[in-house]
Amino acid sequence: MRLLLADDHHLVREALCFYLRQTADNVDIEEAASLDEALALGEKGRFDVIVLYLRMPGMNGVAGVG
C-alpha cells in the first residue's frame, strides 16, 4: 500500500509513520510538510491512501484540495 502523509507538524508525521510502519504490513509512506510538497508527490505517482491535514499553510480547508 502506498500512503501519502501530509502535515506541517514534524512530530505528528513522525509518530504516525512510526505507528503505521510497526502495525501495517507492506506499507510505503511518503511524507510532505506542505500542500506544495503533497501536490508534487501526487504528480509523481498514485497513492492508495492520502492523509492530508486541512489546516496546513497554503491550505484553505477542503478548498485547498480542489
Secondary structure as UniProt FT lines:
FT   STRAND          2..6
FT   HELIX           10..23
FT   STRAND          28..32
FT   HELIX           35..44
FT   STRAND          49..52
FT   TURN            54..55
FT   TURN            57..58
FT   HELIX           61..64
//
